[in-house]
Amino acid sequence: MTTASAGDGAAAPPQPFLLTPHQGEAARALLSYVAALPLDSVDAQLLAVVVAVRAARSGAGNITGTDLRSLRLEDPEGALAELAAAGWEVPGQLIGGDPDTPFGIVVPGMAPGPGHVLPLGKDARSRVSGWSMRTRLAKPVRKGSSAVRLAALFLAAHCSAELVGHAPDELPVACYGAVPTLLEKGFLAEVSGQSYRLGPAVGHLAGLFRTPEEVAAAAREAEERRAARETATVSEATPDSWAAWKGDVSPALLRHAEAVENCRLCRLPFGRVANAFMTPPAPLPMPRSALDAYDTWRAAHRDCGREAALFTVAFRTGHGHGPSYGQLCKGLGWKKLPRELRGVIVSTLITEGWLTSTPPVPWTLRPGGTAHAQGIVLPGQVARAGR
């Protein structure tokens, strides 16, 4: 049976996602860790989420009595007792002590070094912690029970960029009883069996989940592109080979290639244009250092998705073709970025739907589905209403 929450008028423009796909994976790792703990109550599980993410770097999560009270647990003493029974070192002063003095709860397995049970980078830990707090305090759930807020965390974390999710197997049993409340309050827009859609007002909390099949498909595509690059006979394009290539492609691709080749604004060298079209592109490397650097960069460029989509519209209007990755970043003032970081930035914006392209054809960046939902489209296109 399918149920849906009642609408309450025109929706406000969606906010940028709080998490990147990489950070969404970290949020789900945190929740998986908590779900596997020997804890019986949702009070203890909600408290464990808060403490664990704070302890992920140093091994101890600081919390004050005021923090504890702000969680509005039904039985805070019982929750702390459950954590202690699970092997966590819980200071007795948290109950009845100075409410403003922070006390460290030592979490087993989170001491720095090998064997860490929840290895998070500095930026990822900070972003996941902020996401966790903003999800718990989202207007539809902030006054809800521990089960409602814990369910909100799990369901938001497992939502895709399209705001669609499927309840994970590890969702605590008590959270199922909170689903009607989440639907009534608008945190969920609709529910059908184990599947659901996040409400538009809280869509920015989605963890940008990708199924294992989607991740595997992306990995296979990258491997195929790498193999094609290695096996291709790479040679510099010549006027004759370029003319032969043009004679063997579709009219649409030919028009696009000549738009780039003859662009009076870009004035790109012949070799760069011809080789880009004729040679299979090499997969962009995404080392861990670039992913961590991206987390810091994204925190300083919160509205980059909308800015990038708007830029592609203006660029294509003037040039007759889309920008390259480098032209996009330079045009938006994102200068002096390593090639690997540029790749992570643009790939993430494509994953989030702010941009799309037509790989392996170069210079095809343009607004994606998320941008279309906000009315950002190329001239002549019709904006699609958000789902």
C-alpha positions, 0 to 999 in steps of 0.5 A, a space after each residue: 500500500 502506498 501512502 503520501 504526506 499532504 502537501 502544504 503549498 508551493 515548495 521552496 527552492 531545494 537547498 544544496 546537499 549537505 553531504 557529498 557521495 563520499 561523505 554519505 558513505 561515511 554517514 552510512 558507515 557510522 550508522 552501520 557501526 551503531 546498528 551492530 552494537 549490543 544496544 537494546 534501546 533507541 535512546 542508547 542508539 541515538 546517543 551512540 550516534 552522537 558520541 561515536 562520530 565525535 570519537 572517530 578521530 581521537 577515540 573519545 567523544 566529548 559530551 556535556 550534561 547540557 548536550 545529554 539533556 538536549 537529546 531529550 532521551 526518555 531514559 538518559 541514565 539507562 542509555 549511558 548504562 547500556 553504553 557502559 555495558 557495551 564496553 564504553 568508558 562512561 564518566 559518572 559525572 555526566 549525570 548530576 555533574 556540572 552541565 557545562 563541563 565536557 566529559 570524554 566517553 572512550 569508545 573501544 576500537 576508535 583509538 588512532 592507529 591500525 584497526 580503527 572501527 570507523 576510519 573517517 578523515 578530518 573533513 568527513 568526520 566534521 561534515 557527518 557530525 554536522 549532517 547528523 545534528 541538522 538531521 536530528 534538528 530538522 523541523 519535522 523531527 526535532 520534537 519527535 521521540 528518539 525513534 523518530 529522530 533515529 529513523 530520520 538519520 537512517 532513512 535520510 542517509 540511504 536516500 539517493 540524489 533523487 530523494 528515493 530510498 529503500 529501508 536498509 536491513 539494519 534499520 532498528 526495529 523500533 524505527 519502523 514504528 516511527 515511519 507514520 510520524 515521519 510521513 505525517 510531519 513531511 520528513 517523508 513524502 511517500 512510502 511504498 513497502 520498504 521504499 520511500 521518498 524524502 520530503 522536499 523540505 529535507 531533501 538536502 539531508 539525503 546521503 546520495 546513496 548508490 546501490 552496489 550495482 550502480 557502484 559496480 557499473 561505474 567501476 566497470 565503465 572506468 575499467 573499460 575506459 582505462 583498458 580502451 585507453 591502454 589498447 588504443 593506438 595513440 597518434 597525433 591527429 593530422 589534418 587528413 586523419 581529422 578529415 577522415 574522422 569527420 567523414 565517419 561520424 553522425 551529423 550531430 557529432 560533426 556539428 558539435 566538433 566543428 562548433 568547438 574547432 571553429 569557436 572564436 572565443 576558445 581559439 583552441 589549438 588544432 591538436 587539442 581539439 582533434 585529439 580530444 575527439 579522436 582519442 578515447 579519454 583517459 579515466 580521471 584518477 580519484 586518489 584519497 588525497 583528492 577526495 579529502 581535499 574535495 571535502 574541504 573545497 566543497 565546504 567553502 563552495 556550498 552553492 557550487 552546483 547551481 553556479 556550475 549549471 548556470 555557467 554552462 548555460 551562459 557558456 554554451 550561449 556564447 560559445 555554441 558548445 559546453 565547457 571543458 572541466 578546466 574551462 568550467 573551473 576557471 570560469 567560475 574562479 575555481 583556480 589553481 585546482 589540481 587535475 584530480 580535484 577538478 575531476 572529483 568536483 565535476 564528477 560529483 556535480 554530475 552524480 548529484 544531477 547539477 550537470 550532465 554530459 555525453 561521454 566520451 564526447 568532450 565539451 558537452 557539459 550542460 545542466 542536469 536533472 537537478 538543475 532542470 528542476 530549479 528551472 536552469 535549462 539550455 535555451 529552447 529547453 523546457 524546465 521540468 518540474 521537480 518530482 
